[in-house]
Amino acid sequence: MTKRPELLKKGDKIGIVATARKISIEEVAASIKLFLSWGLVPVIGKSIGEEENQFAGSDMERAKDLQSFLDNKEIKAVFCARGGYGTVRIIDMLDFSLFIQNPKWIIGYSDPTVLLSHIYFNYNIETIHGIMPLNINKDNFFSNAVISLKKILFEGENKNVYKKYIMNRKGEAEGDLIGGNLSVLYSLLGSNSFGETKGKILFIEDLDEYIYHIDRMMQALRRAGKLKDLKGLIVGGMTDMHDNAIPFGKTANRIIMDTVKEYNFPVAFNIPIGHIKEENQAYVVGRKTTLIVEKDKVIIEQ
């Protein structure tokens, strides 16, 4: 059973840190206002506003900033400020020994999939795949993405019902939820950040990829044995996909379904997870999850 950080309460301190691409204090201003309205006390990392080419400071600076939040017992949750690219460059610099003793919520998606996956497979601690400060603005304080995150952080419950999709494969499954951004998971193959998937429910999402590359990544997961023993598969947003002048001939969803057609676990498509603006619903990575795919609906409960 995974270790679960404590639920948040008013007065708790939370950190905001840039593990990848650079970001300004102005770009996290709305999130600070939101967290204050929740009764939390935001602590801004030194990486916010730092700059080294496209990164939020050097690898060492970003690692040191995140490390300070991991080690600080007063910090009850750490928000990755944004994605982009760069978290994989610092993951091996981090020391999780104090974090293991005092687990806290790590929240992010896209590039921070590196952190979520690494923490689960190495330390068996729950994290949250959800909206990040960059995505928060004054107009989406009450969006599904924000509300679902707050509910997990303060209440812990998480049950959602979704509409049917023509490609869904019926069935029921239960297992720890793993996954995140498909491109990032692909980059983690062969490392200790992406371990044994047998008996797990995998979720994937992606943004701004070529259709043929979705096929390449799914074939890589299949050949690496990451798909055959799954209990279930959840497919989130496959957003802003591209094709070549000579079409590949399939959609991203069709590629995914064709890759897992030889297996018999349930598959749910078009679940609002990932790069879907206001609808990026939060889910707990590492938590025992029930997936029920019926003829007319999909139920996901943690």
C-alpha positions as CSV (number, residue, x, y, z in Angstrom):
1,M,0.0,0.0,0.0
2,T,1.3,3.4,-0.9
3,K,2.1,6.1,1.7
4,R,-0.3,9.0,1.6
5,P,0.8,12.6,2.6
6,E,-1.5,14.3,5.1
7,L,-4.5,16.3,3.8
8,L,-4.0,20.0,3.7
9,K,-5.6,22.4,6.2
10,K,-5.8,26.2,6.5
11,G,-2.5,27.7,7.6
12,D,-0.4,25.1,5.9
13,K,2.7,26.3,3.9
14,I,3.0,25.2,0.3
15,G,6.0,25.7,-2.0
16,I,6.0,26.8,-5.7
17,V,9.1,25.7,-7.6
18,A,10.2,25.7,-11.2
19,T,11.8,22.3,-12.1
20,A,12.0,22.9,-15.8
21,R,11.3,25.9,-18.1
22,K,11.6,29.4,-16.7
23,I,8.7,31.3,-15.3
24,S,8.2,34.8,-13.9
25,I,6.6,35.8,-10.6
26,E,3.9,37.5,-12.6
27,E,2.9,34.2,-14.2
28,V,2.3,32.6,-10.8
29,A,0.5,35.6,-9.3
30,A,-3.0,34.3,-9.9
31,S,-2.2,30.9,-8.3
32,I,-0.8,32.7,-5.2
33,K,-4.1,34.6,-4.9
34,L,-6.0,31.3,-5.3
35,F,-3.9,29.4,-2.7
36,L,-4.3,32.4,-0.2
37,S,-8.1,32.1,-0.7
38,W,-7.8,28.5,0.3
39,G,-6.2,29.5,3.5
40,L,-2.7,28.3,2.5
41,V,0.6,30.1,2.8
42,P,2.5,30.1,-0.5
43,V,6.3,30.1,-0.3
44,I,7.9,31.1,-3.6
45,G,11.0,29.2,-4.6
46,K,14.3,30.9,-5.7
47,S,13.8,29.3,-9.1
48,I,10.8,31.5,-9.9
49,G,12.2,34.3,-12.0
50,E,15.6,32.7,-12.5
51,E,16.8,32.2,-16.1
52,E,19.4,30.2,-17.9
53,N,18.4,30.0,-21.6
54,Q,15.0,28.3,-21.5
55,F,15.5,26.9,-18.0
56,A,14.5,28.4,-14.6
57,G,18.2,28.7,-13.7
58,S,20.9,26.0,-13.9
59,D,20.2,22.3,-13.2
60,M,22.0,22.7,-9.9
61,E,20.0,25.8,-9.0
62,R,16.6,24.1,-9.8
63,A,17.6,20.9,-7.9
64,K,18.7,22.9,-4.9
65,D,15.5,24.8,-4.9
66,L,13.3,21.7,-5.0
67,Q,15.5,20.0,-2.5
68,S,14.9,22.8,0.0
69,F,11.2,22.2,-0.2
70,L,11.5,18.4,0.0
71,D,13.6,18.8,3.2
72,N,11.5,21.5,4.9
73,K,9.0,19.9,7.3
74,E,6.9,23.0,7.4
75,I,6.1,22.7,3.7
76,K,3.1,20.4,3.3
77,A,2.8,20.4,-0.6
78,V,5.1,21.4,-3.5
79,F,3.6,22.7,-6.7
80,C,5.7,22.5,-9.9
81,A,5.1,25.9,-11.4
82,R,5.0,24.7,-15.0
83,G,6.2,22.1,-17.5
84,G,8.2,22.5,-20.6
85,Y,11.4,20.4,-20.3
86,G,14.1,19.9,-17.7
87,T,12.9,17.9,-14.7
88,V,14.6,14.8,-15.9
89,R,17.9,16.7,-15.8
90,I,17.7,17.2,-12.0
91,I,15.9,14.0,-10.8
92,D,19.2,12.2,-10.1
93,M,20.5,15.2,-8.1
94,L,17.8,14.9,-5.5
95,D,18.0,13.3,-2.1
96,F,14.6,12.0,-1.0
97,S,15.6,10.7,2.4
98,L,13.9,13.4,4.4
99,F,10.9,13.4,2.1
100,I,10.4,9.7,2.7
101,Q,10.3,10.4,6.5
102,N,7.8,13.3,6.0
103,P,5.9,12.8,2.8
104,K,4.2,15.8,1.3
105,W,2.1,16.3,-1.8
106,I,4.1,16.9,-5.1
107,I,1.7,18.3,-7.7
108,G,2.2,18.7,-11.5
109,Y,1.7,17.2,-14.9
110,S,3.4,17.1,-18.3
111,D,7.2,17.4,-17.7
112,P,6.8,16.8,-13.9
113,T,5.6,13.4,-14.8
114,V,9.3,12.5,-14.1
115,L,8.8,13.4,-10.5
116,L,5.4,11.7,-10.1
117,S,6.6,8.4,-11.7
118,H,10.0,8.4,-10.0
119,I,8.5,8.9,-6.5
120,Y,6.0,6.1,-6.9
121,F,8.3,3.5,-8.3
122,N,11.1,4.2,-5.9
123,Y,9.4,5.3,-2.7
124,N,5.8,4.2,-3.0
125,I,4.4,7.6,-2.1
126,E,1.3,9.2,-3.6
127,T,1.6,12.3,-5.7
128,I,-0.9,14.4,-7.7
129,H,-1.2,14.8,-11.4
130,G,-3.0,18.1,-11.7
131,I,-3.1,21.7,-12.8
132,M,0.0,23.9,-12.2
133,P,0.4,27.5,-11.2
134,L,1.1,28.6,-14.8
135,N,-2.3,27.3,-15.9
136,I,-4.2,29.1,-13.1
137,N,-5.8,32.5,-13.9
138,K,-8.5,34.6,-12.4
139,D,-11.1,33.2,-14.7
140,N,-10.6,29.5,-13.9
141,F,-10.7,29.5,-10.1
142,F,-13.9,27.4,-10.2
143,S,-13.0,25.2,-13.2
144,N,-13.1,21.4,-12.9
145,A,-9.3,21.3,-12.9
146,V,-9.0,23.6,-9.9
147,I,-12.0,22.2,-8.0
148,S,-10.8,18.6,-8.4
149,L,-7.4,19.5,-7.1
150,K,-8.7,21.3,-4.1
151,K,-11.0,18.3,-3.3
152,I,-8.1,15.8,-3.3
153,L,-5.8,18.1,-1.3
154,F,-8.3,19.0,1.4
155,E,-10.8,16.1,1.4
156,G,-9.1,13.2,-0.3
157,E,-12.1,11.9,-2.2
158,N,-12.0,11.4,-6.0
159,K,-14.8,9.8,-8.0
160,N,-15.8,10.8,-11.5
161,V,-18.3,9.6,-14.1
162,Y,-17.6,10.3,-17.8
163,K,-19.5,9.8,-21.1
164,K,-19.1,6.8,-23.3
165,Y,-16.7,6.9,-26.3
166,I,-17.0,4.7,-29.3
167,M,-13.6,3.1,-29.0
168,N,-13.9,2.2,-25.3
169,R,-13.3,-1.4,-24.3
170,K,-15.7,-2.6,-21.5
171,G,-14.5,-4.1,-18.3
172,E,-13.6,-3.5,-14.6
173,A,-10.2,-3.1,-13.1
174,E,-8.5,-2.2,-9.8
175,G,-4.9,-1.3,-9.3
176,D,-2.5,1.5,-8.5
177,L,-2.8,4.4,-10.9
178,I,0.4,5.2,-12.7
179,G,1.3,7.3,-15.7
180,G,1.3,10.8,-17.0
181,N,2.6,12.4,-20.2
182,L,3.3,9.8,-22.8
183,S,6.4,11.5,-24.3
184,V,7.9,11.8,-20.8
185,L,7.1,8.1,-19.9
186,Y,8.8,7.1,-23.2
187,S,11.9,9.0,-22.2
188,L,12.0,7.2,-18.8
189,L,12.0,3.7,-20.3
190,G,14.9,1.6,-19.0
191,S,15.4,3.8,-15.9
192,N,14.3,3.3,-12.3
193,S,11.8,6.1,-12.8
194,F,9.5,3.8,-14.8
195,G,9.3,0.4,-13.1
196,E,7.1,-2.7,-13.1
197,T,3.6,-2.1,-14.6
198,K,2.0,-5.5,-13.9
199,G,-1.3,-5.1,-12.1
200,K,-1.4,-1.3,-12.5
201,I,-3.8,1.0,-14.3
202,L,-1.9,3.3,-16.7
203,F,-3.0,6.7,-17.8
204,I,-1.4,8.6,-20.7
205,E,-1.9,12.0,-22.3
206,D,0.1,14.2,-24.7
207,L,0.3,17.5,-26.5
208,D,1.7,18.8,-29.8
209,E,3.1,15.5,-31.1
210,Y,3.2,14.0,-34.6
211,I,0.8,11.1,-35.1
212,Y,3.7,8.8,-36.2
213,H,5.5,9.6,-33.0
214,I,2.5,8.5,-30.9
215,D,2.8,5.2,-32.7
216,R,6.6,5.1,-32.1
217,M,6.1,5.7,-28.4
218,M,3.3,3.1,-28.0
219,Q,5.3,0.5,-29.8
220,A,8.2,1.2,-27.5
221,L,6.0,0.7,-24.4
222,R,4.7,-2.5,-25.9
223,R,8.1,-3.9,-26.7
224,A,9.4,-2.9,-23.3
225,G,6.6,-5.0,-21.7
226,K,4.8,-2.0,-20.1
227,L,1.4,-2.8,-21.6
228,K,0.8,-6.5,-21.6
229,D,0.1,-7.0,-17.9
230,L,-1.8,-3.8,-17.2
231,K,-5.2,-4.0,-15.3
232,G,-6.5,-1.1,-17.3
233,L,-5.7,1.9,-19.6
234,I,-7.0,5.4,-19.4
235,V,-6.3,7.8,-22.3
236,G,-6.5,11.5,-21.6
237,G,-6.2,14.4,-23.9
238,M,-4.3,13.8,-27.2
239,T,-4.2,17.5,-27.9
240,D,-3.1,19.4,-31.0
241,M,-1.8,16.4,-32.8
242,H,0.0,16.8,-36.2
243,D,0.3,14.7,-39.3
244,N,2.8,14.6,-42.2
245,A,2.1,15.7,-45.7
246,I,1.6,12.0,-46.4
247,P,-1.0,11.0,-43.7
248,F,-0.2,8.3,-41.2
249,G,-3.7,7.1,-41.7
250,K,-4.8,6.8,-38.0
251,T,-5.8,9.1,-35.2
252,A,-3.8,9.0,-31.9
253,N,-6.7,7.2,-30.2
254,R,-6.8,4.6,-33.0
255,I,-3.1,4.0,-32.8
256,I,-3.3,3.5,-29.0
257,M,-6.3,1.1,-29.3
258,D,-4.6,-0.9,-32.1
259,T,-1.4,-1.2,-29.9
260,V,-3.4,-2.8,-27.0
261,K,-5.9,-4.8,-29.1
262,E,-4.3,-8.1,-28.3
263,Y,-4.9,-7.6,-24.5
264,N,-8.2,-7.8,-22.7
265,F,-8.1,-5.1,-20.1
266,P,-10.6,-2.2,-20.1
267,V,-9.7,0.9,-22.0
268,A,-11.3,4.4,-21.5
269,F,-10.7,7.2,-24.0
270,N,-11.3,11.0,-24.0
271,I,-10.9,11.3,-20.2
272,P,-10.2,14.9,-19.2
273,I,-6.7,14.5,-18.0
274,G,-3.7,16.5,-19.3
275,H,-3.4,19.5,-21.6
276,I,-7.1,20.3,-21.6
277,K,-7.1,23.8,-20.1
278,E,-10.1,24.1,-17.7
279,E,-10.8,20.3,-17.7
280,N,-7.5,18.8,-16.5
281,Q,-9.0,16.9,-13.6
282,A,-6.6,15.9,-10.8
283,Y,-5.8,12.3,-10.0
284,V,-3.6,10.7,-7.4
285,V,-0.7,8.8,-8.9
286,G,0.0,5.6,-6.8
287,R,-3.4,5.4,-5.3
288,K,-5.5,2.2,-5.6
289,T,-8.0,3.1,-8.3
290,T,-11.1,1.4,-9.7
291,L,-11.9,1.7,-13.4
292,I,-15.3,0.7,-14.7
293,V,-15.9,1.0,-18.4
294,E,-19.6,0.3,-19.2
295,K,-21.6,0.6,-22.4
296,D,-22.9,4.0,-21.6
297,K,-20.3,5.5,-19.2
298,V,-17.0,5.3,-17.5
299,I,-16.4,5.5,-13.7
300,I,-13.0,6.2,-12.1
301,E,-12.8,6.1,-8.4
302,Q,-9.9,6.5,-6.0
